[in-house]
Amino acid sequence: MKKRKIDDDRFIININNKYYVVNEYTFDIINSYYTTTDFSKAAKELHMSRFNLNRELKKLKKEIEEIEYYDNNVNLDFPLKVQWKITNKCNLKCKHCYLGRLDNKELSEKELKKITSSLINSNVMEVTVTGGEALLVSSLPKIVALLIQNDIKVNIFTNALLLDTFEKKLVKILGYLPVEKLDFFISIDGMEKDHDIIRGNGSFKKTIQNIKLIVSKGYRVTTNSVLSVLNYQELPQLYGLLCRIGVYKIQISNLIDSGNATSSMKLTQKQHDYFMDNLKKEVKKIDKGQRLLYADMPDENCNSKVYLLDNGEKEFLQTEHWKCSAGIGKCTIDYNGDVYCCPFIKSYCLGNVLKQDFNTIWLSKKRYEFLKLIAKENNNSRVCIAAKQRVENHL
């Protein structure tokens, strides 16, 4: 089980991709439970009866699932999660890309490995690799292998066009399928016609082919589709296809109108209603489909209504109050090595990981200035400032 020590009797642990703060007693119980297939053996090792171990596990499970790490632990001496924009190159020119025009720059393999070593020598538990298109980096299999070998969970955001080649090289280096330590987040924006209009001719078939391949090997694949006027009519059909393929999660995200995307690409209320009606019909057709979560765009207070679509029914779950964990539990490394609390707020650069130790960067004065900024702007709540600014600009 992944863990990082905070102080004498507190650890950060990762359970099912969520992070929690526990003491040593709790860690020993949970770790023993998750690392053995023999419940009686686990109880014996902990000098407990099976009954008491089961009762304690239920109690602990209830307690630790009530809050995530950043709610009561804002003074971490290290980030738990790092987003690494490893390249500014891309092999597609998507019509809705919020990054816009890229300059096609990336660091040398030697420099990328230096950053990798810095991450390994820190307490980071999870690295999300993005771009541009991350799989264009020729040394990426070596870098991901190093991270995995040093007990760092890796997520890769990709359009999947090069996924088969990348995965083959990675497995050759590791000697095994790292299905528990590597997740893929794949962009796909509709059925073939709409997807190819948005991303380029022929991209749909290759993406679907590689999703099928990677799922068949046991990897968790989460797909993301950006909802816009370009795909809302046929996007519901994609849900059915992805369910049949067996992807882990299906996400539909709202358009960010920056870069290549414009506000004219956003749906009207009538178009949105049409989309939701057809999506519910598609969900209802599939008896064993994925439960699909969909969040409306946040309002002026950055609150977003979250719905669950299951068996054709739209059920209101809750109002999601956005919490910004930038600078608290996570940060971003840009393609040139610059480190930011938030990738959208470039005025608070913490340093450059090629020139400074990563832990020193995390403890820089600029980070605390950023935390003061979000506290001031949000009256001590942690709303995403970047999202808040986008909403305010369109009221």
C-alpha positions in Angstrom: 0.0 0.0 0.0 1.3 3.5 -0.9 2.2 5.6 2.1 4.2 8.7 2.9 5.1 9.8 6.4 3.9 13.2 7.6 5.3 13.1 11.1 5.9 10.7 14.0 2.5 9.1 13.9 0.7 10.2 10.8 0.8 8.9 7.2 -0.7 9.7 3.9 -2.2 6.5 2.3 -3.8 5.8 -1.0 -6.9 3.6 -1.1 -8.7 3.3 -4.5 -7.1 6.4 -5.8 -8.1 8.5 -2.8 -5.8 9.9 -0.2 -6.3 9.8 3.6 -4.4 10.8 6.7 -4.1 7.9 9.2 -2.0 7.1 12.3 0.3 4.1 12.5 -2.2 1.9 14.2 -4.8 2.5 11.5 -2.2 2.0 8.7 -1.1 -1.4 10.2 -4.6 -2.7 10.2 -5.6 -1.5 6.7 -2.3 -2.5 5.2 -2.5 -6.0 6.6 -6.1 -6.3 5.3 -5.2 -5.1 1.8 -1.9 -7.0 1.4 -3.1 -10.5 2.4 -5.6 -12.8 0.9 -5.9 -14.7 4.2 -8.2 -12.8 6.6 -7.4 -15.2 9.5 -3.6 -14.7 8.9 -4.1 -10.9 9.0 -6.0 -11.1 12.3 -3.2 -13.3 13.8 -0.5 -10.9 12.7 -2.3 -8.0 14.4 -3.0 -10.1 17.5 -6.7 -9.7 17.0 -9.7 -12.0 16.6 -11.4 -12.2 13.2 -14.5 -10.6 14.8 -12.5 -7.7 16.3 -10.6 -7.1 13.1 -13.7 -7.0 11.0 -15.4 -4.6 13.5 -12.3 -2.4 13.5 -12.1 -2.3 9.7 -15.7 -1.3 9.4 -15.2 1.5 11.9 -12.0 2.7 10.2 -13.5 2.6 6.8 -16.4 4.8 7.9 -14.1 7.3 9.5 -11.5 7.7 6.8 -14.1 8.0 4.0 -15.7 11.0 5.6 -12.9 13.4 4.6 -10.0 13.5 2.1 -6.5 14.5 3.0 -6.6 18.2 2.1 -9.6 19.1 4.4 -7.6 19.0 7.6 -4.0 18.8 6.4 -3.1 21.9 4.4 0.5 22.1 5.7 2.0 19.2 3.8 5.8 19.4 3.3 5.4 17.7 -0.1 2.8 17.5 -2.8 0.9 14.2 -3.1 0.1 14.7 -6.8 2.1 16.3 -9.6 0.8 17.1 -13.0 3.7 17.0 -15.5 3.1 18.7 -18.9 6.0 16.7 -20.4 5.8 18.2 -23.9 4.3 21.0 -25.8 4.1 19.0 -29.0 0.9 17.4 -30.3 0.0 15.3 -33.3 -3.5 16.7 -33.6 -5.1 20.1 -33.9 -8.4 19.7 -32.0 -11.0 22.3 -32.7 -11.9 22.6 -29.0 -8.4 22.5 -27.5 -8.2 25.1 -24.6 -4.4 25.3 -25.0 -4.6 26.7 -28.5 -1.5 27.0 -30.6 1.5 25.1 -29.2 5.2 25.9 -29.9 6.3 22.2 -30.2 9.0 22.4 -27.6 10.1 19.8 -25.1 13.2 19.1 -23.0 16.0 16.7 -23.9 15.9 13.1 -22.6 18.7 14.0 -20.1 16.6 16.9 -18.7 13.5 14.8 -18.5 15.3 12.1 -16.6 16.7 14.8 -14.2 13.1 15.8 -13.4 12.1 12.2 -13.0 14.9 11.7 -10.5 13.8 14.8 -8.6 10.2 13.4 -8.4 11.5 10.0 -7.2 13.6 11.6 -4.5 10.6 13.6 -3.2 7.6 12.2 -1.3 5.3 12.5 -4.4 2.8 9.6 -4.6 1.2 10.2 -8.0 2.2 11.7 -11.3 -0.2 12.7 -14.1 1.6 13.0 -17.4 0.0 15.3 -20.0 1.0 17.4 -23.0 0.5 18.3 -25.8 0.5 14.7 -26.6 2.6 12.9 -23.9 3.1 9.7 -26.0 5.2 11.8 -28.6 8.0 11.8 -26.0 10.3 9.0 -27.2 11.8 8.5 -23.7 8.4 8.3 -22.0 8.5 4.4 -21.6 11.7 4.7 -19.7 10.5 7.6 -17.5 7.2 5.9 -16.7 9.0 2.7 -15.8 11.3 4.6 -13.4 8.3 6.2 -11.7 6.5 2.9 -11.3 9.6 1.1 -10.1 9.8 3.7 -7.3 6.2 3.2 -6.2 4.8 6.2 -7.8 1.3 5.8 -9.4 1.2 7.1 -13.0 -1.7 8.5 -15.0 -1.3 9.3 -18.7 -3.6 11.7 -20.6 -3.5 10.9 -24.3 -5.4 10.8 -27.6 -4.2 7.1 -27.7 -3.0 7.2 -31.3 0.4 5.9 -30.2 -0.7 3.9 -27.2 -0.1 0.4 -28.6 3.6 1.2 -29.3 4.1 3.0 -26.0 2.6 0.1 -23.9 4.7 -2.5 -25.7 7.9 -0.7 -25.0 7.0 -0.1 -21.4 6.2 -3.7 -20.7 9.5 -4.7 -22.3 11.4 -2.5 -19.9 9.4 -3.6 -16.8 9.0 -7.2 -17.7 5.3 -7.2 -16.6 2.0 -5.5 -17.2 1.7 -2.6 -14.6 -2.1 -2.6 -14.6 -2.2 -1.6 -10.9 0.2 1.3 -11.2 -0.8 2.9 -14.5 -4.1 4.3 -15.6 -4.9 5.8 -19.0 -7.2 8.8 -19.6 -8.2 8.9 -23.2 -9.9 11.7 -25.1 -12.6 10.7 -27.5 -15.2 13.2 -28.7 -18.0 11.4 -30.4 -18.7 8.7 -33.0 -16.5 8.5 -36.1 -17.9 11.4 -38.1 -17.9 14.0 -35.2 -14.7 12.8 -33.6 -12.8 13.0 -36.9 -14.2 16.5 -37.6 -12.9 17.6 -34.2 -9.6 15.7 -34.1 -8.7 14.8 -37.7 -9.5 12.1 -40.3 -8.8 8.5 -39.2 -8.2 9.3 -35.6 -11.4 7.7 -34.4 -10.7 4.2 -35.7 -7.1 4.2 -34.3 -8.3 5.5 -30.9 -11.0 2.9 -30.5 -8.6 0.2 -31.7 -6.1 1.1 -29.0 -8.8 1.5 -26.3 -9.9 -2.1 -27.0 -6.3 -3.3 -26.9 -5.4 -1.7 -23.6 -8.7 -2.7 -21.9 -8.2 -6.3 -23.0 -4.8 -6.3 -21.2 -6.5 -5.3 -17.9 -5.6 -1.6 -17.7 -8.1 1.0 -16.3 -9.2 3.4 -19.0 -11.2 6.5 -18.3 -12.5 8.3 -21.4 -13.3 12.0 -21.5 -15.5 13.7 -24.1 -15.8 17.5 -24.3 -19.4 18.5 -24.9 -19.9 21.1 -27.6 -22.1 22.1 -30.6 -19.8 19.9 -32.7 -20.8 16.6 -31.1 -23.8 16.9 -28.9 -26.2 15.2 -31.3 -24.2 11.9 -31.7 -22.2 11.9 -28.5 -24.9 9.8 -26.6 -24.2 6.9 -29.0 -20.6 6.9 -27.9 -21.6 6.0 -24.4 -23.1 2.7 -25.6 -20.0 1.9 -27.6 -17.6 2.5 -24.7 -19.7 0.4 -22.3 -19.5 -2.5 -24.7 -15.7 -2.1 -25.0 -15.5 -2.2 -21.2 -13.8 1.1 -20.2 -13.4 1.8 -16.5 -15.1 5.2 -16.4 -16.9 7.4 -18.8 -16.7 11.2 -18.4 -18.3 14.1 -20.2 -16.8 17.5 -19.5 -17.8 21.0 -20.3 -16.0 23.1 -22.9 -13.4 25.6 -21.7 -13.6 28.5 -24.0 -10.0 29.5 -24.4 -7.3 28.6 -26.9 -9.0 27.1 -30.0 -12.4 26.9 -28.4 -14.8 29.8 -28.5 -18.0 30.6 -26.6 -20.0 30.0 -29.8 -19.1 26.3 -29.4 -21.1 26.1 -26.1 -24.5 24.6 -26.1 -27.7 26.6 -25.8 -30.2 25.4 -23.2 -32.3 23.8 -25.9 -29.3 21.9 -27.3 -28.3 20.8 -23.8 -31.8 19.5 -23.1 -31.7 17.6 -26.4 -28.4 16.1 -25.5 -29.5 15.0 -22.0 -32.7 13.4 -23.3 -30.8 11.3 -25.9 -28.1 10.4 -23.4 -30.8 9.1 -20.9 -32.3 7.0 -23.7 -28.9 5.5 -24.6 -28.1 4.7 -20.9 -31.5 3.0 -20.6 -30.7 0.6 -23.5 -27.8 -0.9 -21.7 -28.5 -3.2 -18.7 -25.0 -3.4 -17.5 -23.6 -0.1 -18.6 -21.3 2.3 -16.7 -22.9 4.6 -14.2 -22.2 8.0 -15.8 -21.6 11.1 -13.8 -22.2 14.4 -15.4 -21.8 17.9 -13.8 -23.5 21.0 -15.0 -21.3 24.1 -15.6 -20.6 25.9 -12.3 -22.7 28.9 -11.4 -21.5 32.3 -10.3 -20.6 30.9 -6.9 -18.6 28.1 -8.6 -21.1 25.5 -7.4 -22.0 22.7 -9.8 -25.0 20.4 -9.8 -23.9 16.7 -10.2 -26.2 14.1 -11.6 -26.0 10.4 -11.9 -27.4 8.8 -15.1 -28.3 5.2 -14.4 -30.7 3.0 -16.4 -32.1 6.1 -18.2 -32.9 8.1 -15.1 -31.4 11.4 -14.2 -30.9 11.6 -10.4 -29.7 14.7 -8.7 -26.9 13.7 -6.3 -25.6 16.9 -4.8 -24.3 20.4 -5.3 -20.6 20.1 -5.7 -18.6 22.9 -4.0 -15.4 23.2 -6.0 -12.3 22.8 -3.8 -8.9 24.0 -5.1 -6.1 21.8 -3.9 -3.5 23.6 -6.0 -0.6 24.4 -3.8 -2.0 22.3 -1.0 -1.7 18.8 -2.2 -0.7 19.2 -5.8 1.2 21.3 -8.3 2.1 21.4 -12.0 5.5 21.0 -13.8 5.4 22.8 -17.2 7.2 21.5 -20.3 10.2 23.7 -19.6 10.6 22.6 -15.9 8.8 25.6 -14.3 6.6 24.6 -11.4 3.3 26.2 -10.6 0.6 25.7 -8.0 -2.0 26.1 -10.7 -1.3 25.7 -14.5 -3.7 28.5 -15.3 -2.1 31.1 -12.9 1.4 31.6 -14.3 2.1 34.7 -12.1 3.0 32.3 -9.2 6.0 30.3 -10.5 7.6 28.4 -7.6 10.9 27.8 -9.4 12.4 25.5 -12.0 12.9 21.8 -11.2 16.0 21.6 -13.4 17.7 24.3 -11.3 16.3 23.6 -7.8 15.5 20.7 -5.6 11.8 19.8 -5.9 11.1 19.8 -2.2 12.8 23.2 -1.9 10.5 24.5 -4.7 7.4 23.2 -2.8 8.4 25.2 0.3 9.1 28.4 -1.6 7.7 31.7 -0.5 5.7 32.0 -3.7 3.6 29.0 -2.8 2.5 30.6 0.5 1.7 33.8 -1.4 -0.5 31.8 -3.7 -2.3 30.1 -0.8 -2.9 33.6 0.7 -4.3 34.7 -2.6 -6.9 31.9 -2.9 -7.8 32.4 0.8 -8.4 36.1 0.2 -10.2 35.7 -3.1 -12.5 33.0 -1.7 -13.1 34.2 1.9 -11.0 31.3 3.2 -12.9 28.7 1.1 -11.1 26.9 -1.7 -12.9 27.6 -4.9 -11.0 27.1 -8.1 -10.0 30.7 -9.0 -9.4 29.9 -12.7 -12.9 28.4 -13.0 -14.3 31.3 -11.1 -12.7 33.9 -13.4 -14.1 32.0 -16.5 -17.6 32.1 -15.0 -17.4 35.8 -14.1 -16.2 36.7 -17.6 -19.4 35.2 -19.1 -22.0 36.4 -16.7 
